[in-house]
Amino acid sequence: MESGTRVAVLGLGKSGYESACFLQAKGYEVFVSELGNSSAAGEFAKLLAARGIDCETGRHTMDRILGMDWVLISPGISPKTSVYKAISEKGLPVYSEIEVASWFCASRQIIAVTGSSGKTTVCTLLARMLEAAGREVVCCGNIGTPWIAQLARIRPETTVVLELSSFQLFHCRGFRPHVGVLLNLSPNHQDWHKDMQEYADAKLRLFQNQEPEDAAVIRKTDLAGYFPAYNFRAGVTFFDGAASENPNHDVVRAVASILNLPESCCEAVLREFRGLEHRMEEVETIHGVTYVNDSKSTTTASLAWALRKFPDGKVLLIAGGIAKSADYADIRELIRQKVRQIFLIGRAAPVLREAWAGTVPLFDAENMRQAVGAAARAAVDGDRVLLSPACSSFDMFESYEHRGREFKRCVASLETRTGSQTV
């Protein structure tokens, strides 16, 4: 735990707001700084001002920030930014909300899940399995609710299920989960991390403070490919040797075994699970064409996973947004096999066009409505129109949820038209 009591909170999203409120309640002097001027940040700033917390938006006043004892930083602020570089040059300690929350958490029963894809689904399954086994559970983190906002309801007997991104782990020093789960590693967030090695190293911070009584759940393939010499102090469980075709289910079973949970609870949850919104969500079937919302897909790996679920040549793909990596060409053969046409949206359209040129016909769409309409006109009975962007959403949408809702709205507009799929 950091001893200084003067804290600069950088970034005024949900986690920044909750962190500022929590630290003030603990007696810290808090200064909040947000470079953006969004309406959401403005609303949070008004709430902080009502609490007597000093806050600025639209700028970073460096003298104020550098005059504090330490910094709690938003996951959205990368080491490439000027404010981050100035903090580093000054030598101020920098922590994530996850690290700070861990200082005050009453429970040691923490299951932390990270990986390039599948985190939200696995965290949801783990939380439901624990609840089915009669455990008191709080599921939070990158899944939606900041951990620091949940501390008041967490007791020593509570099991905490945390979804963690590489950004959050990058600024963890003392955080120690009882069970750490690394689902997979594939190129991701290369717009934030300097290279793939830094990204992998951030994920490995999940295990850095574990002891022999803890557990690390990983894939043999990731161990061999990215960190063959890593020294785990925790007991290691591999899940990629299981017979199941669903790695998410294999992970849940592995954690259930580590925690000595009844197998019946685990299998019942897996059997009854119907998926999450925005993750391979079947929206509607119109004139024999099924529309699938996979807006949660922000990486090449998650797009590849989605495409493998469908018959060859039956997918009309909507993809694009802000590119997070440079590996799109790696799935050219899968694109050629599974997809008949691609409809490109967003800032990454030129990048995807270059990576996938010569595979299938590619069309540029100005917005989601145009993409859905063009895909609907091209589709025939038995096809799937798949939104699986393989990119982040922030060029055109507030979030991947907003993107998914817009896709569903456009599909609903198709359905209201009688006798035609034309928009």
RORO-145907 format. One line per 8 residues: number of its first residue (from 1); their letters; for each residue z, y, x of N, C-alpha, C. Coordinates in steps of 0.1 Angstrom, whole numbers, plus 5000, padded with zeros to 4 digits. Layout:
// RORO-145907
NUM = A = Z,Y,X,Z,Y,X,Z,Y,X | ...
END
This chain:
// RORO-145907
1 = MESGTRVA = 5000,4988,5008,5000,5000,5000,5000,5012,5009 | 4992,5022,5005,4991,5034,5013,5003,5043,5010 | 5009,5049,5021,5021,5056,5020,5019,5071,5015 | 5007,5077,5018,5005,5090,5014,5005,5092,4999 | 5009,5104,4994,5010,5106,4980,5000,5116,4975 | 4991,5121,4983,4981,5130,4979,4968,5123,4979 | 4962,5122,4967,4950,5113,4966,4938,5121,4961 | 4926,5119,4967,4914,5124,4961,4907,5112,4954
9 = VLGLGKSG = 4904,5114,4942,4896,5104,4934,4882,5109,4933 | 4873,5102,4939,4859,5106,4939,4851,5098,4929 | 4845,5105,4920,4837,5099,4909,4845,5099,4896 | 4839,5103,4885,4846,5105,4873,4840,5097,4862 | 4838,5084,4865,4834,5074,4854,4847,5069,4848 | 4846,5057,4842,4857,5051,4835,4868,5047,4845 | 4864,5041,4857,4874,5037,4866,4881,5049,4873 | 4873,5060,4876,4879,5072,4882,4889,5078,4873
17 = YESACFLQ = 4885,5079,4860,4894,5085,4850,4907,5077,4849 | 4906,5064,4847,4918,5056,4845,4927,5056,4858 | 4920,5056,4870,4928,5056,4882,4936,5069,4884 | 4929,5080,4880,4936,5093,4881,4948,5093,4872 | 4947,5089,4860,4958,5088,4850,4969,5079,4855 | 4966,5068,4860,4976,5058,4865,4983,5064,4877 | 4976,5070,4887,4983,5075,4899,4992,5087,4896 | 4987,5095,4887,4996,5107,4883,5009,5102,4877
25 = AKGYEVFV = 5008,5091,4868,5020,5086,4862,5029,5079,4872 | 5024,5075,4883,5032,5069,4894,5037,5080,4904 | 5034,5093,4901,5040,5103,4909,5031,5109,4920 | 5019,5104,4920,5009,5109,4931,5004,5123,4927 | 5001,5131,4937,4993,5143,4935,4978,5140,4935 | 4971,5142,4924,4957,5137,4923,4948,5149,4922 | 4937,5148,4929,4925,5157,4928,4913,5149,4926 | 4906,5152,4915,4894,5144,4911,4882,5153,4913
33 = SELGNSSA = 4872,5146,4920,4859,5154,4923,4847,5145,4919 | 4839,5151,4911,4827,5144,4905,4814,5153,4908 | 4805,5148,4916,4793,5156,4919,4784,5158,4907 | 4783,5149,4898,4774,5150,4886,4780,5159,4876 | 4771,5161,4866,4775,5170,4855,4772,5164,4841 | 4773,5151,4840,4770,5144,4828,4780,5148,4817 | 4776,5145,4804,4785,5148,4793,4797,5140,4793 | 4796,5127,4798,4807,5118,4799,4817,5123,4809
41 = AGEFAKLL = 4812,5128,4820,4821,5133,4831,4828,5146,4825 | 4821,5154,4818,4827,5166,4812,4839,5162,4802 | 4837,5152,4794,4847,5148,4785,4859,5143,4792 | 4857,5134,4803,4868,5129,4811,4875,5141,4817 | 4868,5151,4822,4874,5162,4829,4883,5170,4819 | 4879,5171,4807,4888,5178,4797,4901,5170,4795 | 4899,5157,4794,4911,5149,4792,4921,5150,4804 | 4915,5150,4816,4924,5151,4828,4930,5165,4828
49 = AARGIDCE = 4923,5175,4825,4929,5189,4825,4941,5189,4815 | 4939,5183,4803,4950,5183,4794,4963,5176,4799 | 4961,5167,4809,4972,5160,4815,4977,5167,4827 | 4971,5178,4830,4975,5186,4842,4970,5181,4855 | 4959,5173,4855,4953,5168,4867,4942,5177,4871 | 4942,5181,4884,4932,5190,4889,4919,5182,4891 | 4908,5188,4886,4895,5181,4885,4884,5191,4886 | 4873,5187,4893,4861,5195,4894,4849,5186,4891
57 = TGRHTMDR = 4838,5191,4885,4826,5184,4883,4814,5193,4888 | 4803,5187,4891,4792,5194,4896,4792,5198,4911 | 4802,5193,4918,4803,5196,4932,4814,5188,4939 | 4814,5188,4952,4825,5182,4960,4830,5193,4969 | 4842,5198,4966,4848,5208,4975,4854,5201,4987 | 4847,5201,4998,4851,5192,5009,4865,5196,5015 | 4868,5209,5015,4881,5212,5021,4893,5206,5013 | 4891,5206,5000,4901,5199,4991,4902,5184,4994
65 = ILGMDWVL = 4890,5178,4994,4890,5164,4995,4895,5159,5009 | 4891,5166,5019,4895,5162,5033,4910,5166,5036 | 4916,5174,5027,4930,5178,5029,4939,5168,5022 | 4934,5158,5015,4943,5148,5009,4946,5137,5019 | 4956,5128,5015,4960,5117,5024,4951,5105,5024 | 4945,5102,5013,4936,5091,5012,4927,5093,5000 | 4917,5084,4999,4906,5086,4989,4905,5073,4981 | 4904,5074,4968,4900,5063,4959,4886,5066,4955
73 = ISPGISPK = 4876,5058,4958,4862,5061,4957,4855,5053,4946 | 4846,5059,4939,4839,5052,4929,4829,5042,4935 | 4826,5031,4928,4816,5021,4934,4803,5027,4935 | 4800,5038,4928,4786,5044,4928,4784,5052,4940 | 4794,5056,4948,4792,5064,4960,4791,5056,4972 | 4779,5056,4978,4776,5047,4989,4779,5053,5002 | 4781,5045,5013,4783,5050,5026,4772,5059,5031 | 4761,5060,5025,4750,5068,5029,4751,5082,5025
81 = TSVYKAIS = 4760,5085,5015,4761,5099,5010,4768,5108,5020 | 4766,5121,5019,4772,5131,5028,4787,5132,5026 | 4792,5130,5014,4806,5131,5012,4813,5119,5018 | 4807,5108,5017,4813,5096,5024,4813,5097,5039 | 4802,5102,5044,4802,5104,5059,4812,5114,5064 | 4815,5125,5056,4825,5135,5060,4839,5128,5060 | 4841,5120,5049,4854,5114,5048,4857,5104,5060 | 4846,5097,5064,4847,5087,5075,4849,5095,5088
89 = EKGLPVYS = 4842,5106,5090,4844,5114,5102,4859,5119,5103 | 4864,5123,5092,4878,5128,5092,4888,5116,5094 | 4884,5104,5091,4893,5093,5093,4902,5090,5082 | 4899,5095,5070,4907,5093,5058,4906,5078,5053 | 4917,5071,5050,4916,5058,5044,4908,5059,5031 | 4899,5049,5028,4892,5049,5016,4894,5035,5009 | 4897,5036,4996,4900,5023,4989,4892,5023,4975 | 4890,5012,4970,4885,5010,4957,4896,5010,4946
97 = EIEVASWF = 4892,5011,4934,4902,5010,4923,4908,4996,4923 | 4900,4986,4927,4905,4972,4928,4916,4971,4938 | 4914,4976,4950,4924,4975,4960,4937,4982,4955 | 4936,4994,4949,4948,5002,4945,4955,4994,4934 | 4947,4989,4924,4953,4981,4913,4961,4969,4918 | 4956,4963,4929,4963,4951,4934,4977,4955,4940 | 4979,4967,4944,4992,4971,4949,5003,4971,4938 | 4999,4973,4926,5008,4974,4915,5008,4963,4905
105 = CASRQIIA = 5000,4953,4907,4998,4942,4897,5010,4933,4897 | 5016,4930,4885,5028,4922,4884,5025,4907,4886 | 5012,4903,4885,5009,4889,4885,5002,4885,4899 | 5005,4873,4904,4998,4868,4915,4987,4858,4911 | 4986,4855,4898,4977,4846,4893,4963,4853,4890 | 4956,4855,4901,4944,4863,4900,4932,4854,4903 | 4922,4854,4894,4910,4847,4897,4899,4857,4898 | 4893,4859,4910,4883,4869,4912,4870,4863,4914
113 = VTGSSGKT = 4860,4868,4907,4846,4863,4907,4836,4873,4912 | 4828,4869,4922,4818,4878,4926,4805,4870,4929 | 4794,4876,4932,4781,4869,4933,4770,4878,4930 | 4758,4874,4933,4746,4883,4930,4742,4882,4915 | 4746,4871,4909,4742,4870,4894,4752,4860,4888 | 4754,4861,4875,4762,4852,4867,4777,4855,4866 | 4781,4867,4871,4795,4870,4872,4801,4872,4858 | 4794,4879,4849,4800,4882,4836,4801,4870,4828
121 = TVCTLLAR = 4791,4861,4828,4791,4849,4821,4803,4840,4825 | 4804,4838,4839,4815,4830,4844,4829,4835,4841 | 4830,4848,4842,4843,4854,4839,4847,4852,4824 | 4837,4854,4815,4839,4852,4801,4843,4837,4798 | 4836,4828,4804,4839,4814,4803,4853,4810,4808 | 4857,4815,4820,4870,4813,4825,4881,4818,4816 | 4879,4830,4811,4889,4836,4803,4891,4828,4790 | 4880,4824,4784,4881,4816,4772,4887,4802,4774
129 = MLEAAGRE = 4884,4796,4786,4890,4784,4789,4905,4785,4791 | 4910,4795,4798,4924,4797,4800,4931,4800,4787 | 4925,4808,4778,4931,4810,4765,4932,4797,4757 | 4922,4789,4758,4922,4776,4751,4933,4767,4756 | 4936,4769,4769,4947,4761,4775,4961,4767,4772 | 4962,4778,4765,4974,4784,4761,4979,4794,4771 | 4971,4798,4780,4975,4808,4790,4973,4822,4785 | 4982,4831,4790,4980,4846,4787,4970,4851,4797
137 = VVCCGNIG = 4959,4857,4792,4948,4861,4801,4944,4876,4799 | 4941,4882,4809,4935,4896,4809,4922,4895,4817 | 4911,4898,4811,4898,4897,4818,4893,4912,4820 | 4890,4916,4832,4887,4930,4834,4879,4931,4847 | 4878,4944,4852,4870,4947,4864,4856,4951,4860 | 4846,4947,4868,4833,4951,4866,4827,4946,4853 | 4834,4938,4846,4830,4933,4833,4831,4943,4822 | 4838,4954,4825,4839,4965,4814,4851,4973,4815
145 = TPWIAQLA = 4863,4968,4816,4875,4975,4816,4881,4975,4830 | 4884,4987,4835,4890,4988,4849,4904,4980,4849 | 4906,4973,4860,4918,4966,4862,4930,4975,4861 | 4929,4987,4867,4940,4996,4868,4945,5001,4854 | 4935,5000,4844,4939,5004,4831,4946,4993,4823 | 4946,4981,4829,4952,4969,4822,4966,4966,4828 | 4970,4973,4838,4982,4969,4845,4995,4969,4836 | 4995,4978,4827,5007,4979,4818,5009,4966,4810
153 = RIRPETTV = 4999,4959,4807,5000,4947,4798,5000,4934,4806 | 5000,4935,4819,5000,4923,4828,5014,4920,4832 | 5018,4907,4829,5032,4903,4833,5030,4892,4844 | 5041,4888,4850,5040,4878,4861,5034,4865,4856 | 5035,4862,4844,5029,4849,4839,5014,4851,4834 | 5009,4863,4834,4996,4866,4830,4986,4861,4841 | 4975,4855,4837,4964,4852,4846,4953,4863,4844 | 4950,4869,4855,4940,4880,4856,4926,4874,4860
161 = VLELSSFQ = 4916,4876,4852,4903,4872,4856,4895,4884,4859 | 4890,4886,4871,4884,4898,4876,4869,4896,4879 | 4860,4904,4874,4847,4904,4879,4845,4915,4889 | 4840,4912,4901,4840,4922,4912,4826,4923,4918 | 4822,4935,4920,4809,4938,4927,4811,4940,4942 | 4800,4939,4949,4802,4941,4964,4807,4955,4967 | 4803,4965,4958,4808,4979,4961,4824,4979,4960 | 4829,4973,4950,4844,4972,4949,4851,4965,4960
169 = LFHCRGFR = 4845,4954,4964,4851,4946,4975,4849,4953,4989 | 4839,4961,4991,4836,4968,5003,4848,4976,5007 | 4856,4981,4998,4867,4990,5001,4881,4983,4998 | 4881,4970,4999,4893,4963,4997,4899,4959,5011 | 4912,4960,5013,4918,4957,5026,4928,4946,5024 | 4937,4948,5014,4948,4939,5013,4947,4930,5000 | 4937,4932,4992,4935,4924,4980,4935,4909,4983 | 4942,4902,4975,4943,4887,4977,4943,4880,4964
177 = PHVGVLLN = 4932,4874,4960,4932,4866,4948,4937,4852,4951 | 4943,4846,4941,4947,4832,4942,4935,4822,4942 | 4925,4825,4934,4913,4818,4934,4902,4828,4936 | 4894,4827,4946,4882,4835,4948,4870,4827,4946 | 4860,4832,4938,4848,4825,4935,4836,4834,4939 | 4828,4828,4948,4815,4834,4952,4804,4826,4946 | 4798,4831,4935,4788,4823,4928,4776,4820,4935 | 4770,4830,4942,4757,4829,4949,4755,4841,4957
185 = LSPNHQDW = 4745,4841,4966,4741,4852,4974,4726,4853,4974 | 4720,4864,4970,4706,4867,4972,4705,4882,4974 | 4693,4886,4979,4692,4900,4982,4694,4909,4970 | 4703,4919,4972,4707,4927,4961,4714,4940,4966 | 4713,4951,4959,4719,4964,4963,4715,4968,4977 | 4703,4966,4981,4699,4971,4994,4697,4986,4994 | 4697,4992,4982,4697,5006,4981,4711,5012,4984 | 4721,5004,4984,4735,5008,4987,4740,5004,5001
193 = HKDMQEYA = 4738,4991,5003,4742,4985,5016,4731,4987,5026 | 4735,4988,5039,4725,4990,5049,4716,4978,5052 | 4721,4966,5049,4713,4954,5051,4719,4943,5044 | 4713,4931,5044,4717,4919,5037,4731,4914,5043 | 4732,4916,5056,4744,4911,5063,4757,4919,5058 | 4755,4932,5057,4766,4940,5052,4770,4937,5037 | 4759,4934,5029,4761,4929,5016,4769,4916,5015 | 4765,4907,5023,4772,4894,5024,4787,4896,5029
201 = DAKLRLFQ = 4788,4904,5039,4802,4907,5045,4811,4913,5034 | 4805,4921,5026,4814,4927,5015,4818,4917,5005 | 4810,4907,5002,4813,4896,4993,4825,4888,4999 | 4824,4886,5012,4834,4877,5019,4848,4884,5020 | 4849,4897,5017,4862,4903,5017,4871,4897,5005 | 4864,4890,4997,4871,4883,4986,4881,4873,4992 | 4878,4867,5004,4886,4856,5010,4894,4861,5021 | 4893,4873,5026,4899,4877,5039,4914,4876,5039
209 = NQEPEDAA = 4921,4878,5028,4936,4878,5028,4942,4865,5022 | 4933,4855,5019,4938,4843,5013,4946,4835,5023 | 4955,4827,5017,4964,4818,5025,4961,4803,5021 | 4967,4793,5028,4964,4779,5025,4966,4775,5011 | 4976,4782,5004,4979,4778,4990,4969,4784,4980 | 4960,4792,4985,4949,4798,4976,4937,4789,4977 | 4927,4793,4969,4914,4785,4968,4902,4794,4969 | 4892,4789,4976,4879,4796,4977,4869,4786,4972
217 = VIRKTDLA = 4861,4791,4962,4851,4783,4955,4837,4789,4959 | 4829,4781,4966,4816,4786,4971,4806,4775,4970 | 4793,4779,4973,4782,4770,4974,4780,4766,4989 | 4777,4753,4992,4774,4749,5005,4762,4756,5010 | 4752,4759,5002,4740,4765,5006,4743,4779,5011 | 4752,4787,5004,4755,4800,5009,4763,4800,5022 | 4772,4790,5023,4779,4789,5036,4770,4787,5047 | 4760,4778,5045,4751,4775,5056,4741,4786,5059
225 = GYFPAYNF = 4738,4793,5049,4727,4803,5050,4732,4817,5054 | 4745,4820,5051,4749,4834,5054,4762,4835,5062 | 4771,4825,5062,4783,4827,5069,4788,4813,5074 | 4780,4806,5082,4784,4793,5086,4797,4792,5095 | 4800,4804,5102,4811,4804,5111,4823,4810,5105 | 4823,4814,5092,4834,4821,5086,4847,4812,5085 | 4858,4818,5089,4871,4810,5090,4879,4812,5077 | 4878,4802,5068,4885,4802,5056,4899,4797,5058
233 = RAGVTFFD = 4909,4805,5054,4923,4800,5055,4927,4792,5042 | 4920,4796,5031,4923,4789,5018,4916,4776,5018 | 4920,4768,5009,4913,4755,5006,4899,4758,5000 | 4889,4751,5005,4875,4754,5000,4871,4743,4991 | 4865,4747,4979,4859,4738,4970,4845,4742,4968 | 4836,4732,4970,4821,4734,4968,4818,4730,4954 | 4809,4738,4947,4805,4734,4934,4790,4731,4932 | 4782,4732,4943,4768,4730,4942,4764,4716,4944
241 = GAASENPN = 4773,4707,4945,4770,4693,4946,4772,4685,4932 | 4775,4693,4922,4778,4687,4909,4765,4682,4902 | 4766,4673,4893,4754,4667,4886,4748,4676,4875 | 4756,4686,4871,4752,4695,4860,4740,4703,4864 | 4731,4707,4855,4720,4716,4858,4724,4730,4856 | 4736,4733,4852,4741,4747,4850,4752,4750,4860 | 4749,4758,4870,4759,4761,4880,4771,4768,4875 | 4769,4776,4864,4780,4783,4858,4791,4773,4853
249 = HDVVRAVA = 4786,4763,4846,4795,4753,4841,4802,4745,4852 | 4795,4743,4863,4801,4736,4875,4812,4744,4881 | 4810,4758,4881,4821,4766,4886,4833,4766,4877 | 4831,4767,4864,4842,4766,4855,4850,4753,4856 | 4843,4742,4857,4850,4729,4859,4857,4729,4872 | 4852,4735,4883,4859,4735,4896,4872,4743,4895 | 4871,4754,4888,4884,4763,4887,4894,4756,4878 | 4889,4749,4867,4898,4742,4858,4905,4731,4866
257 = SILNLPES = 4899,4724,4875,4905,4714,4883,4915,4720,4893 | 4912,4731,4899,4921,4738,4908,4934,4742,4901 | 4933,4747,4889,4944,4752,4881,4951,4741,4873 | 4946,4728,4874,4951,4717,4866,4951,4719,4851 | 4940,4725,4846,4938,4727,4832,4933,4715,4826 | 4936,4712,4813,4931,4701,4806,4915,4701,4806 | 4910,4690,4809,4895,4688,4809,4890,4691,4795 | 4897,4687,4785,4893,4689,4771,4891,4704,4767
265 = CCEAVLRE = 4900,4712,4772,4898,4727,4770,4886,4732,4776 | 4883,4728,4788,4872,4733,4796,4859,4728,4789 | 4858,4716,4785,4845,4711,4779,4843,4716,4765 | 4854,4719,4758,4852,4725,4744,4847,4739,4745 | 4851,4747,4755,4846,4760,4757,4832,4760,4761 | 4828,4752,4771,4814,4751,4775,4805,4746,4764 | 4810,4737,4756,4801,4732,4745,4799,4743,4734 | 4809,4751,4731,4808,4761,4720,4802,4774,4725
273 = FRGLEHRM = 4801,4777,4738,4796,4790,4742,4782,4792,4738 | 4779,4803,4732,4766,4807,4728,4759,4818,4736 | 4765,4822,4747,4759,4832,4755,4764,4846,4753 | 4760,4855,4761,4764,4869,4760,4753,4878,4755 | 4756,4889,4749,4746,4899,4746,4740,4904,4759 | 4727,4906,4759,4719,4911,4770,4717,4901,4781 | 4721,4889,4779,4719,4878,4789,4712,4866,4782 | 4698,4866,4784,4690,4855,4777,4694,4855,4762
281 = EEVETIHG = 4695,4866,4756,4698,4867,4742,4685,4867,4733 | 4684,4856,4725,4673,4855,4716,4675,4865,4705 | 4666,4875,4704,4667,4886,4695,4661,4883,4682 | 4649,4878,4682,4642,4876,4669,4629,4868,4672 | 4624,4860,4662,4611,4854,4663,4602,4860,4652 | 4591,4866,4656,4582,4872,4647,4568,4867,4649 | 4563,4861,4638,4549,4855,4639,4548,4845,4650 | 4559,4837,4652,4560,4826,4661,4563,4831,4676
289 = VTYVNDSK = 4565,4844,4678,4568,4849,4691,4582,4852,4692 | 4589,4846,4702,4604,4849,4704,4606,4860,4714 | 4614,4869,4710,4618,4881,4718,4632,4879,4725 | 4632,4879,4738,4645,4876,4745,4649,4888,4753 | 4662,4892,4751,4668,4903,4758,4676,4898,4770 | 4671,4900,4782,4678,4897,4794,4680,4909,4802 | 4684,4920,4796,4686,4933,4803,4696,4932,4814 | 4705,4923,4813,4715,4921,4824,4709,4918,4837
297 = STTTASLA = 4697,4913,4837,4690,4909,4849,4686,4921,4857 | 4692,4923,4869,4689,4934,4877,4685,4930,4891 | 4683,4917,4893,4679,4912,4906,4667,4903,4905 | 4660,4900,4916,4649,4891,4916,4655,4877,4913 | 4666,4873,4919,4672,4860,4916,4675,4858,4901 | 4680,4868,4894,4683,4866,4880,4670,4865,4872 | 4660,4872,4876,4647,4871,4869,4641,4857,4871 | 4642,4852,4884,4637,4838,4887,4645,4828,4878
305 = WALRKFPD = 4658,4830,4877,4666,4820,4869,4661,4820,4855 | 4658,4832,4849,4654,4833,4835,4640,4827,4834 | 4631,4830,4842,4617,4824,4841,4617,4809,4841 | 4626,4803,4849,4626,4788,4850,4631,4782,4836 | 4636,4790,4827,4640,4784,4814,4629,4783,4804 | 4617,4787,4808,4606,4788,4798,4594,4779,4803 | 4586,4774,4793,4574,4767,4796,4564,4775,4805 | 4556,4768,4812,4546,4775,4820,4536,4783,4812
313 = GKVLLIAG = 4534,4795,4817,4523,4803,4811,4526,4809,4797 | 4539,4809,4793,4542,4813,4779,4550,4826,4779 | 4552,4832,4790,4561,4844,4791,4552,4857,4792 | 4555,4867,4784,4550,4881,4786,4563,4889,4790 | 4562,4893,4803,4574,4898,4809,4574,4914,4809 | 4585,4919,4806,4588,4934,4807,4598,4936,4819 | 4594,4943,4829,4602,4944,4841,4601,4958,4847 | 4611,4962,4854,4611,4975,4861,4624,4983,4858
321 = GIAKSADY = 4624,4994,4865,4636,5003,4865,4638,5009,4879 | 4649,5007,4885,4651,5012,4899,4653,4999,4908 | 4644,4998,4918,4644,4986,4926,4657,4986,4935 | 4663,4974,4935,4676,4973,4943,4674,4964,4956 | 4662,4959,4958,4660,4951,4970,4645,4951,4973 | 4641,4944,4983,4627,4943,4987,4621,4929,4987 | 4626,4921,4978,4622,4906,4979,4614,4902,4967 | 4608,4912,4960,4601,4909,4947,4589,4899,4950
329 = ADIRELIR = 4583,4900,4962,4571,4892,4965,4575,4877,4967 | 4588,4875,4968,4593,4861,4970,4591,4852,4958 | 4589,4858,4946,4587,4850,4934,4573,4850,4929 | 4564,4854,4937,4550,4854,4933,4545,4841,4927 | 4548,4830,4933,4543,4817,4928,4550,4814,4914 | 4563,4817,4913,4569,4815,4900,4563,4824,4889 | 4560,4836,4893,4554,4845,4883,4540,4839,4879 | 4533,4835,4888,4519,4829,4885,4521,4817,4876
337 = QKVRQIFL = 4531,4809,4878,4533,4797,4871,4538,4799,4856 | 4548,4809,4855,4555,4810,4842,4549,4821,4833 | 4544,4832,4839,4541,4844,4832,4525,4845,4830 | 4522,4851,4818,4508,4853,4815,4504,4868,4817 | 4513,4877,4814,4511,4891,4816,4524,4898,4819 | 4524,4909,4826,4536,4917,4829,4533,4931,4825 | 4544,4937,4819,4544,4951,4814,4555,4958,4822 | 4550,4968,4830,4559,4975,4840,4565,4988,4834
345 = IGRAAPVL = 4577,4990,4836,4584,5002,4832,4592,5008,4843 | 4594,5021,4843,4604,5028,4852,4598,5031,4866 | 4608,5036,4874,4604,5041,4887,4599,5030,4896 | 4603,5018,4894,4599,5007,4904,4586,5001,4900 | 4579,5006,4890,4566,5000,4886,4556,4999,4898 | 4554,5009,4907,4545,5008,4918,4550,4997,4928 | 4563,4996,4930,4568,4985,4939,4565,4971,4934 | 4567,4969,4921,4565,4956,4915,4550,4953,4914
353 = REAWAGTV = 4542,4963,4911,4528,4961,4911,4522,4957,4925 | 4527,4963,4935,4523,4959,4949,4528,4944,4952 | 4540,4941,4948,4546,4928,4951,4539,4917,4943 | 4535,4920,4931,4529,4909,4922,4514,4910,4920 | 4508,4919,4927,4493,4921,4925,4486,4908,4928 | 4477,4904,4919,4469,4892,4921,4475,4880,4915 | 4487,4881,4909,4493,4869,4902,4488,4868,4888 | 4491,4878,4880,4487,4879,4866,4484,4893,4862
361 = PLFDAENM = 4478,4896,4851,4475,4910,4847,4488,4918,4846 | 4487,4930,4852,4499,4939,4851,4495,4952,4844 | 4503,4957,4835,4501,4969,4827,4513,4979,4829 | 4510,4991,4830,4520,5002,4831,4523,5007,4817 | 4536,5008,4814,4540,5013,4801,4549,5026,4804 | 4547,5035,4795,4555,5048,4797,4569,5046,4793 | 4572,5037,4784,4586,5036,4779,4587,5022,4773 | 4599,5019,4768,4602,5005,4763,4594,5003,4750
369 = RQAVGAAA = 4593,5013,4742,4585,5011,4729,4571,5007,4732 | 4565,5013,4742,4551,5010,4745,4550,4996,4751 | 4559,4993,4759,4559,4979,4766,4561,4968,4755 | 4570,4970,4746,4572,4960,4736,4560,4959,4727 | 4554,4970,4723,4543,4970,4715,4531,4963,4721 | 4528,4966,4734,4517,4960,4741,4519,4945,4743 | 4532,4941,4746,4535,4927,4747,4533,4920,4734 | 4537,4926,4723,4535,4920,4709,4521,4918,4706
377 = RAAVDGDR = 4512,4928,4709,4498,4926,4706,4492,4915,4714 | 4497,4913,4726,4491,4903,4735,4496,4889,4732 | 4508,4888,4725,4514,4875,4724,4508,4867,4713 | 4509,4853,4714,4504,4844,4704,4516,4834,4701 | 4514,4827,4690,4524,4817,4685,4529,4809,4697 | 4542,4808,4699,4548,4800,4709,4551,4807,4722 | 4547,4820,4723,4550,4828,4734,4564,4834,4734 | 4569,4838,4746,4582,4845,4747,4579,4859,4753
385 = VLLSPACS = 4584,4869,4746,4584,4883,4752,4597,4885,4758 | 4598,4886,4771,4610,4885,4779,4613,4899,4786 | 4624,4906,4782,4629,4917,4790,4638,4912,4800 | 4634,4911,4813,4642,4907,4824,4638,4916,4836 | 4644,4928,4836,4638,4938,4845,4639,4936,4860 | 4648,4928,4865,4650,4927,4879,4652,4940,4886 | 4657,4950,4879,4660,4963,4885,4672,4969,4877 | 4678,4979,4883,4689,4986,4876,4682,4995,4866
393 = SFDMFESY = 4690,5001,4857,4685,5008,4845,4685,5023,4846 | 4691,5029,4856,4695,5043,4855,4685,5053,4856 | 4672,5049,4858,4661,5059,4857,4658,5063,4843 | 4659,5053,4834,4655,5056,4820,4666,5054,4810 | 4677,5048,4814,4688,5044,4805,4702,5047,4811 | 4712,5047,4802,4725,5050,4807,4731,5038,4814 | 4727,5026,4810,4732,5013,4814,4723,5002,4811 | 4726,4990,4816,4717,4978,4811,4720,4976,4796
401 = EHRGREFK = 4732,4979,4791,4734,4977,4777,4726,4986,4769 | 4725,4998,4773,4716,5008,4766,4701,5003,4766 | 4697,4998,4778,4683,4993,4779,4681,4981,4769 | 4691,4972,4769,4690,4961,4760,4690,4964,4745 | 4698,4974,4742,4698,4979,4728,4685,4985,4724 | 4679,4993,4733,4666,4999,4730,4655,4988,4729 | 4655,4978,4737,4646,4967,4735,4648,4961,4721 | 4660,4958,4717,4662,4952,4704,4658,4962,4693
409 = RCVASLET = 4660,4975,4695,4656,4984,4685,4640,4984,4683 | 4634,4983,4694,4619,4982,4694,4614,4969,4687 | 4621,4958,4690,4618,4946,4683,4620,4947,4668 | 4631,4953,4665,4634,4954,4650,4623,4963,4643 | 4618,4973,4651,4607,4981,4645,4595,4973,4643 | 4592,4963,4652,4581,4954,4650,4583,4946,4637 | 4595,4941,4635,4598,4932,4624,4596,4939,4610 | 4598,4952,4610,4598,4959,4597,4583,4962,4593
417 = RTGSQTV = 4574,4959,4602,4560,4961,4598,4554,4949,4592 | 4548,4949,4581,4543,4937,4574,4529,4934,4578 | 4528,4921,4581,4514,4916,4584,4509,4920,4597 | 4516,4926,4606,4511,4931,4619,4522,4932,4629 | 4518,4930,4642,4527,4933,4653,4524,4945,4660 | 4515,4953,4654,4510,4965,4661,4520,4976,4660 | 4522,4984,4671,4530,4996,4671,4522,5008,4675
END
